[in-house]
Amino acid sequence: MQDIIKAVEKKQLTDRNLDYSPGDTINVSFKIREGDKERLQQFQGVVIQTNGTGVGSTVTVRKVSSAGVYVEKVFPAHSPLIADVKLVKRGLVRRAKLYYLRGRTGKATRIKEKK
């Protein structure tokens, strides 16, 4: 039974570049379906956490939208609705989960860039 599950999961895996880690700023392009039309929407923010392995892996991205409201979105890493993931900049952090950013706003949310 395990072999069958692994075979099905292997078919679902994408060959997308998943070269990001917590603290990095990424730009996720995902497909939005509105009626019979389809468009790409950008979501650029800091990776708060990565979770899981294989097909079920997810990435949580946090960004500041208009009016200073912070928005977090969880993306399935191997979803067919994700068109592209671009790395904008690498962050220098010492934690795997950056939940402490949720309590901060403005300049306190800045992360140093890895050189």
N, CA, C and O atoms as a GROMACS GRO file, in nm:
protein
  460
    1MET      N    1   0.082  -0.120   0.000
    1MET     CA    2   0.000   0.000   0.000
    1MET      C    3   0.086   0.126   0.000
    1MET      O    4   0.054   0.224  -0.068
    2GLN      N    5   0.195   0.125   0.076
    2GLN     CA    6   0.285   0.240   0.081
    2GLN      C    7   0.343   0.272  -0.056
    2GLN      O    8   0.358   0.389  -0.092
    3ASP      N    9   0.375   0.169  -0.132
    3ASP     CA   10   0.433   0.191  -0.265
    3ASP      C   11   0.334   0.259  -0.358
    3ASP      O   12   0.372   0.344  -0.439
    4ILE      N   13   0.207   0.222  -0.347
    4ILE     CA   14   0.104   0.283  -0.432
    4ILE      C   15   0.090   0.431  -0.398
    4ILE      O   16   0.080   0.515  -0.487
    5ILE      N   17   0.088   0.463  -0.269
    5ILE     CA   18   0.075   0.602  -0.225
    5ILE      C   19   0.194   0.683  -0.273
    5ILE      O   20   0.177   0.795  -0.322
    6LYS      N   21   0.314   0.630  -0.259
    6LYS     CA   22   0.434   0.701  -0.304
    6LYS      C   23   0.433   0.724  -0.455
    6LYS      O   24   0.477   0.829  -0.502
    7ALA      N   25   0.384   0.627  -0.530
    7ALA     CA   26   0.379   0.641  -0.676
    7ALA      C   27   0.281   0.751  -0.717
    7ALA      O   28   0.310   0.829  -0.808
    8VAL      N   29   0.166   0.757  -0.650
    8VAL     CA   30   0.067   0.861  -0.682
    8VAL      C   31   0.122   0.999  -0.644
    8VAL      O   32   0.106   1.094  -0.719
    9GLU      N   33   0.186   1.010  -0.527
    9GLU     CA   34   0.242   1.137  -0.483
    9GLU      C   35   0.354   1.184  -0.576
    9GLU      O   36   0.368   1.304  -0.599
   10LYS      N   37   0.432   1.091  -0.628
   10LYS     CA   38   0.542   1.128  -0.717
   10LYS      C   39   0.490   1.192  -0.845
   10LYS      O   40   0.554   1.281  -0.900
   11LYS      N   41   0.373   1.146  -0.893
   11LYS     CA   42   0.312   1.204  -1.012
   11LYS      C   43   0.265   1.347  -0.986
   11LYS      O   44   0.266   1.431  -1.076
   12GLN      N   45   0.222   1.374  -0.861
   12GLN     CA   46   0.168   1.506  -0.826
   12GLN      C   47   0.277   1.610  -0.801
   12GLN      O   48   0.250   1.730  -0.808
   13LEU      N   49   0.400   1.566  -0.772
   13LEU     CA   50   0.508   1.661  -0.744
   13LEU      C   51   0.542   1.742  -0.868
   13LEU      O   52   0.544   1.689  -0.979
   14THR      N   53   0.568   1.871  -0.847
   14THR     CA   54   0.608   1.957  -0.957
   14THR      C   55   0.760   1.972  -0.954
   14THR      O   56   0.823   1.948  -0.852
   15ASP      N   57   0.816   2.012  -1.066
   15ASP     CA   58   0.960   2.034  -1.072
   15ASP      C   59   0.992   2.182  -1.050
   15ASP      O   60   1.093   2.233  -1.099
   16ARG      N   61   0.904   2.250  -0.976
   16ARG     CA   62   0.920   2.393  -0.946
   16ARG      C   63   1.040   2.412  -0.854
   16ARG      O   64   1.071   2.327  -0.771
   17ASN      N   65   1.106   2.526  -0.870
   17ASN     CA   66   1.221   2.560  -0.787
   17ASN      C   67   1.170   2.601  -0.648
   17ASN      O   68   1.106   2.705  -0.634
   18LEU      N   69   1.199   2.520  -0.546
   18LEU     CA   70   1.156   2.548  -0.410
   18LEU      C   71   1.276   2.589  -0.326
   18LEU      O   72   1.296   2.541  -0.215
   19ASP      N   73   1.356   2.680  -0.382
   19ASP     CA   74   1.480   2.721  -0.317
   19ASP      C   75   1.458   2.846  -0.233
   19ASP      O   76   1.514   2.952  -0.261
   20TYR      N   77   1.375   2.834  -0.130
   20TYR     CA   78   1.352   2.944  -0.037
   20TYR      C   79   1.343   2.887   0.104
   20TYR      O   80   1.317   2.768   0.123
   21SER      N   81   1.366   2.973   0.200
   21SER     CA   82   1.362   2.933   0.341
   21SER      C   83   1.300   3.046   0.422
   21SER      O   84   1.281   3.155   0.369
   22PRO      N   85   1.269   3.023   0.549
   22PRO     CA   86   1.212   3.130   0.630
   22PRO      C   87   1.302   3.253   0.634
   22PRO      O   88   1.424   3.241   0.645
   23GLY      N   89   1.241   3.370   0.623
   23GLY     CA   90   1.315   3.495   0.620
   23GLY      C   91   1.336   3.549   0.480
   23GLY      O   92   1.363   3.668   0.464
   24ASP      N   93   1.323   3.465   0.379
   24ASP     CA   94   1.338   3.509   0.241
   24ASP      C   95   1.214   3.584   0.195
   24ASP      O   96   1.103   3.556   0.241
   25THR      N   97   1.233   3.678   0.106
   25THR     CA   98   1.121   3.748   0.043
   25THR      C   99   1.099   3.685  -0.093
   25THR      O  100   1.189   3.680  -0.177
   26ILE      N  101   0.976   3.636  -0.115
   26ILE     CA  102   0.944   3.570  -0.241
   26ILE      C  103   0.823   3.637  -0.305
   26ILE      O  104   0.745   3.705  -0.239
   27ASN      N  105   0.810   3.615  -0.436
   27ASN     CA  106   0.697   3.664  -0.512
   27ASN      C  107   0.626   3.542  -0.572
   27ASN      O  108   0.682   3.474  -0.658
   28VAL      N  109   0.505   3.515  -0.526
   28VAL     CA  110   0.430   3.399  -0.570
   28VAL      C  111   0.326   3.445  -0.672
   28VAL      O  112   0.243   3.532  -0.642
   29SER      N  113   0.329   3.388  -0.791
   29SER     CA  114   0.228   3.415  -0.894
   29SER      C  115   0.131   3.297  -0.893
   29SER      O  116   0.170   3.184  -0.920
   30PHE      N  117   0.005   3.324  -0.862
   30PHE     CA  118  -0.092   3.217  -0.861
   30PHE      C  119  -0.212   3.252  -0.947
   30PHE      O  120  -0.246   3.368  -0.966
   31LYS      N  121  -0.275   3.147  -1.000
   31LYS     CA  122  -0.384   3.164  -1.095
   31LYS      C  123  -0.515   3.187  -1.021
   31LYS      O  124  -0.547   3.118  -0.924
   32ILE      N  125  -0.589   3.287  -1.069
   32ILE     CA  126  -0.721   3.318  -1.016
   32ILE      C  127  -0.822   3.294  -1.128
   32ILE      O  128  -0.806   3.347  -1.238
   33ARG      N  129  -0.925   3.216  -1.099
   33ARG     CA  130  -1.028   3.191  -1.199
   33ARG      C  131  -1.150   3.276  -1.164
   33ARG      O  132  -1.204   3.267  -1.054
   34GLU      N  133  -1.192   3.358  -1.260
   34GLU     CA  134  -1.311   3.440  -1.244
   34GLU      C  135  -1.405   3.409  -1.358
   34GLU      O  136  -1.389   3.460  -1.469
   35GLY      N  137  -1.502   3.326  -1.332
   35GLY     CA  138  -1.593   3.284  -1.437
   35GLY      C  139  -1.519   3.196  -1.538
   35GLY      O  140  -1.465   3.092  -1.502
   36ASP      N  141  -1.518   3.240  -1.664
   36ASP     CA  142  -1.448   3.163  -1.766
   36ASP      C  143  -1.310   3.221  -1.796
   36ASP      O  144  -1.239   3.169  -1.882
   37LYS      N  145  -1.271   3.328  -1.724
   37LYS     CA  146  -1.141   3.389  -1.745
   37LYS      C  147  -1.043   3.345  -1.636
   37LYS      O  148  -1.083   3.306  -1.527
   38GLU      N  149  -0.916   3.352  -1.669
   38GLU     CA  150  -0.811   3.316  -1.575
   38GLU      C  151  -0.702   3.423  -1.581
   38GLU      O  152  -0.663   3.466  -1.689
   39ARG      N  153  -0.654   3.467  -1.464
   39ARG     CA  154  -0.548   3.567  -1.459
   39ARG      C  155  -0.448   3.529  -1.352
   39ARG      O  156  -0.475   3.445  -1.266
   40LEU      N  157  -0.332   3.593  -1.357
   40LEU     CA  158  -0.228   3.570  -1.257
   40LEU      C  159  -0.229   3.685  -1.156
   40LEU      O  160  -0.242   3.802  -1.193
   41GLN      N  161  -0.216   3.650  -1.029
   41GLN     CA  162  -0.209   3.751  -0.924
   41GLN      C  163  -0.078   3.731  -0.848
   41GLN      O  164  -0.038   3.618  -0.820
   42GLN      N  165  -0.012   3.842  -0.817
   42GLN     CA  166   0.116   3.838  -0.748
   42GLN      C  167   0.094   3.853  -0.597
   42GLN      O  168   0.006   3.928  -0.554
   43PHE      N  169   0.172   3.781  -0.518
   43PHE     CA  170   0.170   3.795  -0.372
   43PHE      C  171   0.315   3.794  -0.328
   43PHE      O  172   0.379   3.690  -0.327
   44GLN      N  173   0.367   3.911  -0.289
   44GLN     CA  174   0.507   3.923  -0.250
   44GLN      C  175   0.515   3.950  -0.101
   44GLN      O  176   0.452   4.043  -0.050
   45GLY      N  177   0.594   3.867  -0.032
   45GLY     CA  178   0.610   3.886   0.111
   45GLY      C  179   0.720   3.799   0.166
   45GLY      O  180   0.794   3.734   0.092
   46VAL      N  181   0.731   3.799   0.299
   46VAL     CA  182   0.835   3.726   0.371
   46VAL      C  183   0.784   3.587   0.405
   46VAL      O  184   0.669   3.571   0.446
   47VAL      N  185   0.868   3.486   0.387
   47VAL     CA  186   0.833   3.349   0.423
   47VAL      C  187   0.839   3.337   0.576
   47VAL      O  188   0.946   3.354   0.635
   48ILE      N  189   0.725   3.309   0.638
   48ILE     CA  190   0.718   3.292   0.782
   48ILE      C  191   0.757   3.150   0.822
   48ILE      O  192   0.828   3.129   0.920
   49GLN      N  193   0.710   3.053   0.745
   49GLN     CA  194   0.740   2.914   0.775
   49GLN      C  195   0.722   2.827   0.651
   49GLN      O  196   0.649   2.862   0.559
   50THR      N  197   0.791   2.715   0.651
   50THR     CA  198   0.764   2.609   0.556
   50THR      C  199   0.721   2.489   0.640
   50THR      O  200   0.772   2.469   0.750
   51ASN      N  201   0.629   2.411   0.586
   51ASN     CA  202   0.572   2.304   0.666
   51ASN      C  203   0.553   2.180   0.580
   51ASN      O  204   0.502   2.190   0.468
   52GLY      N  205   0.593   2.065   0.630
   52GLY     CA  206   0.569   1.938   0.563
   52GLY      C  207   0.670   1.906   0.455
   52GLY      O  208   0.759   1.985   0.423
   53THR      N  209   0.654   1.786   0.400
   53THR     CA  210   0.739   1.739   0.292
   53THR      C  211   0.652   1.677   0.184
   53THR      O  212   0.536   1.644   0.208
   54GLY      N  213   0.708   1.662   0.068
   54GLY     CA  214   0.637   1.598  -0.041
   54GLY      C  215   0.521   1.681  -0.093
   54GLY      O  216   0.528   1.804  -0.098
   55VAL      N  217   0.414   1.612  -0.132
   55VAL     CA  218   0.300   1.678  -0.193
   55VAL      C  219   0.228   1.770  -0.095
   55VAL      O  220   0.174   1.873  -0.136
   56GLY      N  221   0.226   1.736   0.031
   56GLY     CA  222   0.153   1.813   0.131
   56GLY      C  223   0.228   1.931   0.188
   56GLY      O  224   0.182   1.992   0.284
   57SER      N  225   0.343   1.965   0.132
   57SER     CA  226   0.421   2.074   0.190
   57SER      C  227   0.356   2.209   0.160
   57SER      O  228   0.298   2.230   0.053
   58THR      N  229   0.367   2.301   0.256
   58THR     CA  230   0.309   2.433   0.241
   58THR      C  231   0.412   2.539   0.278
   58THR      O  232   0.513   2.510   0.343
   59VAL      N  233   0.385   2.662   0.236
   59VAL     CA  234   0.468   2.776   0.270
   59VAL      C  235   0.374   2.890   0.310
   59VAL      O  236   0.275   2.918   0.242
   60THR      N  237   0.406   2.955   0.422
   60THR     CA  238   0.326   3.067   0.471
   60THR      C  239   0.401   3.196   0.441
   60THR      O  240   0.516   3.212   0.480
   61VAL      N  241   0.334   3.287   0.371
   61VAL     CA  242   0.395   3.414   0.329
   61VAL      C  243   0.316   3.528   0.392
   61VAL      O  244   0.193   3.527   0.394
   62ARG      N  245   0.390   3.627   0.444
   62ARG     CA  246   0.328   3.742   0.510
   62ARG      C  247   0.369   3.869   0.437
   62ARG      O  248   0.487   3.890   0.410
   63LYS      N  249   0.270   3.954   0.406
   63LYS     CA  250   0.299   4.080   0.340
   63LYS      C  251   0.218   4.191   0.404
   63LYS      O  252   0.120   4.166   0.474
   64VAL      N  253   0.261   4.314   0.380
   64VAL     CA  254   0.184   4.429   0.424
   64VAL      C  255   0.107   4.481   0.304
   64VAL      O  256   0.166   4.512   0.200
   65SER      N  257  -0.026   4.491   0.319
   65SER     CA  258  -0.108   4.541   0.210
   65SER      C  259  -0.134   4.690   0.232
   65SER      O  260  -0.073   4.752   0.319
   66SER      N  261  -0.221   4.745   0.154
   66SER     CA  262  -0.251   4.887   0.167
   66SER      C  263  -0.311   4.916   0.305
   66SER      O  264  -0.372   4.828   0.366
   67ALA      N  265  -0.292   5.037   0.353
   67ALA     CA  266  -0.341   5.083   0.483
   67ALA      C  267  -0.269   5.015   0.599
   67ALA      O  268  -0.318   5.017   0.712
   68GLY      N  269  -0.153   4.954   0.573
   68GLY     CA  270  -0.073   4.896   0.681
   68GLY      C  271  -0.128   4.770   0.742
   68GLY      O  272  -0.092   4.735   0.854
   69VAL      N  273  -0.216   4.700   0.672
   69VAL     CA  274  -0.274   4.576   0.723
   69VAL      C  275  -0.187   4.460   0.676
   69VAL      O  276  -0.156   4.451   0.557
   70TYR      N  277  -0.148   4.372   0.768
   70TYR     CA  278  -0.066   4.258   0.733
   70TYR      C  279  -0.154   4.139   0.696
   70TYR      O  280  -0.255   4.111   0.762
   71VAL      N  281  -0.115   4.071   0.590
   71VAL     CA  282  -0.192   3.959   0.538
   71VAL      C  283  -0.100   3.838   0.529
   71VAL      O  284   0.010   3.848   0.475
   72GLU      N  285  -0.145   3.724   0.580
   72GLU     CA  286  -0.070   3.599   0.566
   72GLU      C  287  -0.150   3.505   0.478
   72GLU      O  288  -0.272   3.498   0.487
   73LYS      N  289  -0.079   3.433   0.393
   73LYS     CA  290  -0.142   3.338   0.305
   73LYS      C  291  -0.062   3.209   0.306
   73LYS      O  292   0.061   3.212   0.302
   74VAL      N  293  -0.130   3.096   0.310
   74VAL     CA  294  -0.066   2.966   0.307
   74VAL      C  295  -0.081   2.909   0.167
   74VAL      O  296  -0.193   2.894   0.117
   75PHE      N  297   0.031   2.878   0.103
   75PHE     CA  298   0.030   2.823  -0.031
   75PHE      C  299   0.076   2.678  -0.028
   75PHE      O  300   0.180   2.649   0.031
   76PRO      N  301   0.001   2.586  -0.090
   76PRO     CA  302   0.053   2.451  -0.110
   76PRO      C  303   0.169   2.460  -0.210
   76PRO      O  304   0.153   2.514  -0.319
   77ALA      N  305   0.284   2.406  -0.174
   77ALA     CA  306   0.404   2.424  -0.255
   77ALA      C  307   0.394   2.360  -0.394
   77ALA      O  308   0.453   2.411  -0.489
   78HIS      N  309   0.320   2.252  -0.405
   78HIS     CA  310   0.313   2.180  -0.533
   78HIS      C  311   0.176   2.195  -0.600
   78HIS      O  312   0.138   2.110  -0.680
   79SER      N  313   0.104   2.301  -0.568
   79SER     CA  314  -0.028   2.322  -0.626
   79SER      C  315  -0.017   2.357  -0.774
   79SER      O  316   0.072   2.432  -0.813
   80PRO      N  317  -0.107   2.304  -0.858
   80PRO     CA  318  -0.106   2.341  -0.999
   80PRO      C  319  -0.153   2.484  -1.022
   80PRO      O  320  -0.136   2.538  -1.132
   81LEU      N  321  -0.213   2.548  -0.921
   81LEU     CA  322  -0.259   2.685  -0.935
   81LEU      C  323  -0.145   2.786  -0.918
   81LEU      O  324  -0.162   2.903  -0.951
   82ILE      N  325  -0.031   2.742  -0.868
   82ILE     CA  326   0.083   2.831  -0.855
   82ILE      C  327   0.161   2.827  -0.986
   82ILE      O  328   0.211   2.722  -1.028
   83ALA      N  329   0.172   2.944  -1.050
   83ALA     CA  330   0.240   2.951  -1.179
   83ALA      C  331   0.390   2.964  -1.162
   83ALA      O  332   0.467   2.899  -1.233
   84ASP      N  333   0.434   3.048  -1.066
   84ASP     CA  334   0.576   3.075  -1.052
   84ASP      C  335   0.607   3.125  -0.912
   84ASP      O  336   0.524   3.190  -0.849
   85VAL      N  337   0.727   3.093  -0.864
   85VAL     CA  338   0.776   3.144  -0.737
   85VAL      C  339   0.914   3.203  -0.764
   85VAL      O  340   1.007   3.132  -0.803
   86LYS      N  341   0.927   3.336  -0.741
   86LYS     CA  342   1.055   3.403  -0.764
   86LYS      C  343   1.113   3.449  -0.631
   86LYS      O  344   1.042   3.503  -0.546
   87LEU      N  345   1.240   3.427  -0.615
   87LEU     CA  346   1.311   3.471  -0.496
   87LEU      C  347   1.353   3.617  -0.516
   87LEU      O  348   1.428   3.647  -0.609
   88VAL      N  349   1.306   3.707  -0.430
   88VAL     CA  350   1.338   3.848  -0.441
   88VAL      C  351   1.466   3.879  -0.364
   88VAL      O  352   1.558   3.941  -0.418
   89LYS      N  353   1.473   3.835  -0.237
   89LYS     CA  354   1.596   3.853  -0.160
   89LYS      C  355   1.602   3.749  -0.049
   89LYS      O  356   1.501   3.700   0.000
   90ARG      N  357   1.724   3.717  -0.010
   90ARG     CA  358   1.748   3.621   0.098
   90ARG      C  359   1.755   3.694   0.230
   90ARG      O  360   1.814   3.802   0.240
   91GLY      N  361   1.694   3.637   0.332
   91GLY     CA  362   1.696   3.698   0.465
   91GLY      C  363   1.787   3.623   0.559
   91GLY      O  364   1.805   3.502   0.547
   92LEU      N  365   1.845   3.697   0.652
   92LEU     CA  366   1.935   3.640   0.752
   92LEU      C  367   1.859   3.626   0.882
   92LEU      O  368   1.840   3.724   0.954
   93VAL      N  369   1.814   3.504   0.914
   93VAL     CA  370   1.739   3.478   1.037
   93VAL      C  371   1.798   3.358   1.108
   93VAL      O  372   1.873   3.279   1.049
   94ARG      N  373   1.765   3.344   1.236
   94ARG     CA  374   1.819   3.234   1.316
   94ARG      C  375   1.710   3.142   1.367
   94ARG      O  376   1.733   3.064   1.460
   95ARG      N  377   1.593   3.149   1.309
   95ARG     CA  378   1.480   3.067   1.350
   95ARG      C  379   1.420   2.998   1.228
   95ARG      O  380   1.435   3.046   1.115
   96ALA      N  381   1.353   2.887   1.252
   96ALA     CA  382   1.284   2.816   1.143
   96ALA      C  383   1.141   2.865   1.128
   96ALA      O  384   1.085   2.858   1.019
   97LYS      N  385   1.082   2.914   1.235
   97LYS     CA  386   0.946   2.968   1.233
   97LYS      C  387   0.951   3.111   1.284
   97LYS      O  388   0.995   3.135   1.396
   98LEU      N  389   0.906   3.204   1.204
   98LEU     CA  390   0.918   3.345   1.237
   98LEU      C  391   0.785   3.403   1.288
   98LEU      O  392   0.740   3.507   1.241
   99TYR      N  393   0.724   3.334   1.384
   99TYR     CA  394   0.596   3.379   1.438
   99TYR      C  395   0.608   3.511   1.513
   99TYR      O  396   0.509   3.582   1.528
  100TYR      N  397   0.727   3.544   1.560
  100TYR     CA  398   0.745   3.669   1.634
  100TYR      C  399   0.717   3.792   1.547
  100TYR      O  400   0.693   3.900   1.601
  101LEU      N  401   0.721   3.777   1.415
  101LEU     CA  402   0.691   3.889   1.326
  101LEU      C  403   0.544   3.930   1.332
  101LEU      O  404   0.509   4.042   1.296
  102ARG      N  405   0.458   3.840   1.378
  102ARG     CA  406   0.315   3.871   1.385
  102ARG      C  407   0.286   3.982   1.487
  102ARG      O  408   0.188   4.056   1.471
  103GLY      N  409   0.368   3.994   1.588
  103GLY     CA  410   0.346   4.095   1.689
  103GLY      C  411   0.413   4.228   1.657
  103GLY      O  412   0.407   4.321   1.737
  104ARG      N  413   0.476   4.237   1.542
  104ARG     CA  414   0.550   4.357   1.505
  104ARG      C  415   0.490   4.424   1.383
  104ARG      O  416   0.429   4.359   1.298
  105THR      N  417   0.508   4.555   1.377
  105THR     CA  418   0.460   4.631   1.261
  105THR      C  419   0.568   4.730   1.220
  105THR      O  420   0.658   4.761   1.297
  106GLY      N  421   0.556   4.780   1.099
  106GLY     CA  422   0.646   4.884   1.050
  106GLY      C  423   0.790   4.839   1.037
  106GLY      O  424   0.818   4.730   0.987
  107LYS      N  425   0.882   4.926   1.083
  107LYS     CA  426   1.025   4.898   1.066
  107LYS      C  427   1.073   4.781   1.150
  107LYS      O  428   1.179   4.724   1.122
  108ALA      N  429   0.997   4.743   1.253
  108ALA     CA  430   1.036   4.631   1.338
  108ALA      C  431   1.027   4.496   1.265
  108ALA      O  432   1.080   4.396   1.313
  109THR      N  433   0.960   4.494   1.151
  109THR     CA  434   0.946   4.368   1.076
  109THR      C  435   1.057   4.347   0.975
  109THR      O  436   1.059   4.246   0.904
  110ARG      N  437   1.150   4.442   0.967
  110ARG     CA  438   1.259   4.430   0.869
  110ARG      C  439   1.350   4.314   0.905
  110ARG      O  440   1.375   4.286   1.022
  111ILE      N  441   1.400   4.247   0.802
  111ILE     CA  442   1.494   4.136   0.818
  111ILE      C  443   1.619   4.170   0.741
  111ILE      O  444   1.613   4.217   0.628
  112LYS      N  445   1.735   4.147   0.804
  112LYS     CA  446   1.861   4.176   0.737
  112LYS      C  447   1.878   4.086   0.616
  112LYS      O  448   1.832   3.972   0.615
  113GLU      N  449   1.945   4.139   0.515
  113GLU     CA  450   1.968   4.062   0.392
  113GLU      C  451   2.098   3.983   0.404
  113GLU      O  452   2.199   4.033   0.452
  114LYS      N  453   2.091   3.858   0.358
  114LYS     CA  454   2.210   3.773   0.356
  114LYS      C  455   2.299   3.816   0.242
  114LYS      O  456   2.252   3.839   0.131
  115LYS      N  457   2.428   3.828   0.270
  115LYS     CA  458   2.520   3.878   0.166
  115LYS      C  459   2.593   3.768   0.098
  115LYS      O  460   2.674   3.794   0.008
   0.00000   0.00000   0.00000
